[in-house]
Amino acid sequence: MRFDEMKEEALVAVSREQLVFAYYVTGHGFGHATRVVEVVRHLVAAGHEVHVVTGAPDFVFTTEIQSPNLHIRKVLLDCGAVQADALTVDRLASLEKYHQTAVVPRASILATEVEWLNSIKADLVVSDVVPVACRAAADAGIRSVCVTNFSWDFIYSEYVMAAGHHHRSIVWQIAEDYSHCVFLLRLPGYCPMPAFRDVIDVPLVVRRIHKSRSEVRKELGIGEDVKVVIFNFGGQPAGWNLKQDCLPEGWLCLVCGASENQELPPNFMKLAKDVYTPDLIAASDCMLGKIGYGTVSEALAYKLPFVFVRRDYFNEEPFLRNMLEYYQGGVEMIRRDLLTGKWKPYLERALTLSPCYDQGINGGQVVARILQDTAVGKKHTSDKLSGARRLRDAIVLGYQLQRAPGRDVGVPDWYSLSEKEIGVRAKSPTALSPSPSSKSSCVGDFEIVSGDMQGLSDTMAFLKSLSGLAASSDVNSPEKRKLRERAAASALFNWEDDIFVARAPGRLDVMGGIADYSGSLVLQMPIREACHVAVQRNNPMRHKLWKHAQARQLDKGQGPIPVLQIVSFGSELSNRAPTFDMDLSDLMEGGDQPISYHKANKFFSQDPSQKWAAYVAGTILVLMTELGVRFTDSISILVSSAVPEGKGVSSSASVEVATMSAIAAAHGLNIEPRELAILCQKVENHIVGAPCGVMDQMTSACGEANKLLAMVCQPAEVKELVTIPTHIRFWGLDSGIRHSIGGTDYGSVRVGTYMGRKMIKSQASRMSSSSDGSDEYEGHSIELLKSEASLQYLCNFTPHRYEGVYAKDLPESITGDEFLKKYGDHNDKVTVVDPKRSYSVKAPTRHPIYENFRVEAFKALLTAAKTDEQLSALGELMYQCHYSYGACGLGSDGTDRLVNLVQEMQHRKSSHDDDNSSLFGAKITGGGSGGSVCVIGRNCIRSSQEILEIQQRYKAATGYLPIIFEGSSPGAGKFGYLKIRRRMN
């Protein structure tokens, strides 16, 4: 039901009966409190008594409402999102603080709130949007209503994905609490909220303006000819470095929330902490700040252009950002430009906007009227069918949590259709089967000048999406409002010039895993999901630059210089900035020398929302540094990846390999797949800063469909491509626990492995140089000991030699300080020993020695006779690998659960006449600590059915439906590249 059309004066009539409202306000920021003020103002004006439960300062309420009917109770019942700074949310700290604030004392909170609600004789409980308030109301026998644009179960769900499932009970409890409320009054810019039984949509709730533009400017002493920007980043003091040259000439910046002792330049004005922001909006020309409901709603309502900077990990933001941009009210500023003071192009761009929000802004009155009616028993029914709406919200929530990038639209197309439509048609699976028209030399508006799509339907889809971008870039295109990433992509290329396209798949780690950096043999399968990258080079004179890039060059006083511009599809699903740009000269120093990898790492780490660009732009720096390539043209890059992030299937390697392949093709560089993979590993190790081995990049570059890449990582020698026997099949199952090789577990295990190698080498050196002839060294040849003293790779040890000579002397663990004092450096170029940390040594050292043996045995067994014994032996080797990961500290609850489900399926009694198992083994993959497991089974219908059963049983136990990876596709080397050209009509 919508209430946009109701006239203000008829909304909240003075009631004959004084009602009592208990209004709970979440502890996250001031935005919730300021919108509550507007609703409470109307309730109090109608003669009602309102008790506000809040942690916000009193002035937020008393500035607007002076009435004995307003009661403020200072109690904090939730904590919202814990912010590391004004732009970054600490996800794990948020969950832990909520646990301490609302979970540990839950029983006493409920008892206290029920008693208090009964003591004030509350007629209705309103929550924005404190979960426990709804449950307390139900326990007290009082109805409750929520008023919000997001709910904490949605926000925290993504945090649980990153922080681990041990916090998932928080999300279930919050959703359960919300389900006790009668209905939700849903504000514009809303997130999916399937926990609520019924929904009523209401207009924006915004505070009113008291003073005119001229009145406010007169009070502040600002002339009418001065351009004014509000600097509004909420109540988070961030020590902003504000400089006079941040602003264009003739501008003034009004700073909200500045610290009392902060000195400001003359063109900046410090405002009081209790300043009334809506009046400042009347006096201003634009606003600069972070996105939140309060800033976005007031900017839209009063048609103020908003220059915004992204926050990290606050999931409300994408929905508000889309609304802001849909109504042409927003300009995104790159965080790097905020911090370095390059504001001018963004502020000037904001003045060209014409915000066009044309919906209702009387939400305060509408909400107050509905609350009053509900309190006296009047029923407000929604015109939506609750089941259909909740299904839609649940599916959108699922899409958000799956984080599957590479799609132009992040949620199902039907979600944006009329909400009266109930019928939903499932999309067909995106199998990489040959497309009937894939052999054609033309796709959409493009002709394939060179290269072959090889029947890959995902490549066909990518080329069609490029064709759609080219069409939407035309002046006469009917498409007016687009996602920012599509708008940026449609303006990225000169569509009449050649474009080069490369493709690189992710990989499934069948055997080998973390033993790669110890020189093991590994067996890797390129998966069906892949990343596509399109690259175009342009003369700087002809390159179409984004506005802020143009301004940056003007500031430098230079003519056209080579610029790198990148657009990444799927950014909204990962809440990262969709675009990145830089002058290519920023990758050089001292004339013609590339900057160091260390400097590059610091450069790309400045802005977490743009750190993803290191995987792409880093390939350019590596080509400059390692091959001496110099780029004199501008480069435009479009990245579209269907390899899901954080699932342990090498999403980062596929991006690096596809990017470098496309750049090489565009610049006529002939780089062999093996060499390209090693170069891409340098991007990840040194520029991104993730200490991975090389197998991910090698598989993405050198793999072939339906074959296992057998590679010895010393450092990267392809031994052979092993055809997967037709009776064997591999699957990947995602645990839902985010994997990151940049995480502490992976890095510390790698450090422990290199420590163990150093200890073994030291012991071998002592033994070989001993001349006492004692029995201790009898039977050990001097030549063998000398070779072990110069050991480069742990995997060159045999298990019997390790157990017989060295294992007994290795410690289970050692502190970094003790190791450094005794052995010096651990001799690993991509990790650092922390003196204050304790490192496990024995298990990480043992793992690669035994893993190499297991992989050799696995490879040999693949060619053995096709028997159940063969499959059982292969499965047993995978199980051994899995438990060895766990001993190293790289297991997880989710991957253990999946492996246990495979074992249960393998050993259960079947009702089939053929009682043989169809699944035989499973193991955690890649860097461990979450991610996916690899499963081996017989290639038959029954095994596929059992995989689906495992998927459903895992969901029943955890609430998460695993992604299934099945199928294979060619690596980047086998695919080559496509050179495409737009056909002229």
Secondary structure as UniProt FT lines:
FT   TURN            4..5
FT   HELIX           8..10
FT   STRAND          20..25
FT   TURN            29..30
FT   HELIX           31..45
FT   TURN            46..47
FT   STRAND          49..54
FT   HELIX           59..62
FT   TURN            63..64
FT   TURN            68..69
FT   STRAND          70..74
FT   STRAND          83..85
FT   TURN            86..87
FT   STRAND          88..89
FT   HELIX           91..98
FT   HELIX           99..103
FT   TURN            104..105
FT   HELIX           106..119
FT   TURN            120..121
FT   STRAND          124..128
FT   HELIX           131..139
FT   TURN            140..141
FT   STRAND          144..148
FT   HELIX           152..163
FT   HELIX           165..167
FT   HELIX           168..178
FT   TURN            179..180
FT   STRAND          183..186
FT   TURN            194..195
FT   STRAND          199..201
FT   HELIX           213..220
FT   TURN            224..225
FT   STRAND          227..232
FT   TURN            234..235
FT   HELIX           244..246
FT   TURN            249..250
FT   STRAND          251..255
FT   TURN            260..261
FT   TURN            266..267
FT   STRAND          268..270
FT   TURN            273..274
FT   HELIX           277..283
FT   STRAND          286..290
FT   HELIX           293..301
FT   TURN            302..303
FT   STRAND          306..309
FT   TURN            315..316
FT   HELIX           317..326
FT   TURN            327..328
FT   STRAND          330..332
FT   HELIX           335..340
FT   HELIX           344..350
FT   TURN            351..352
FT   HELIX           363..375
FT   TURN            376..377
FT   HELIX           386..402
FT   HELIX           413..416
FT   TURN            419..420
FT   TURN            436..439
FT   STRAND          442..443
FT   TURN            444..445
FT   STRAND          446..450
FT   TURN            454..455
FT   HELIX           457..472
FT   TURN            475..476
FT   HELIX           484..490
FT   TURN            491..492
FT   TURN            495..496
FT   STRAND          499..511
FT   HELIX           513..518
FT   STRAND          521..538
FT   TURN            540..542
FT   HELIX           547..556
FT   STRAND          563..568
FT   TURN            569..570
FT   HELIX           571..574
FT   STRAND          579..583
FT   HELIX           584..587
FT   STRAND          588..589
FT   TURN            590..592
FT   STRAND          593..594
FT   HELIX           597..604
FT   HELIX           608..610
FT   TURN            611..612
FT   HELIX           613..627
FT   STRAND          634..641
FT   TURN            645..646
FT   HELIX           651..666
FT   TURN            667..668
FT   HELIX           673..682
FT   HELIX           683..688
FT   HELIX           695..702
FT   TURN            705..706
FT   STRAND          707..712
FT   TURN            713..716
FT   STRAND          717..723
FT   TURN            726..727
FT   STRAND          728..734
FT   TURN            741..742
FT   HELIX           744..769
FT   HELIX           775..777
FT   TURN            778..779
FT   HELIX           782..789
FT   HELIX           794..796
FT   HELIX           799..801
FT   HELIX           802..806
FT   HELIX           807..809
FT   STRAND          813..815
FT   HELIX           816..823
FT   TURN            829..830
FT   TURN            835..836
FT   STRAND          838..840
FT   HELIX           842..862
FT   HELIX           868..888
FT   HELIX           893..907
FT   STRAND          919..924
FT   TURN            926..927
FT   STRAND          932..938
FT   HELIX           941..958
FT   STRAND          964..965
FT   HELIX           972..975
FT   STRAND          978..982
//
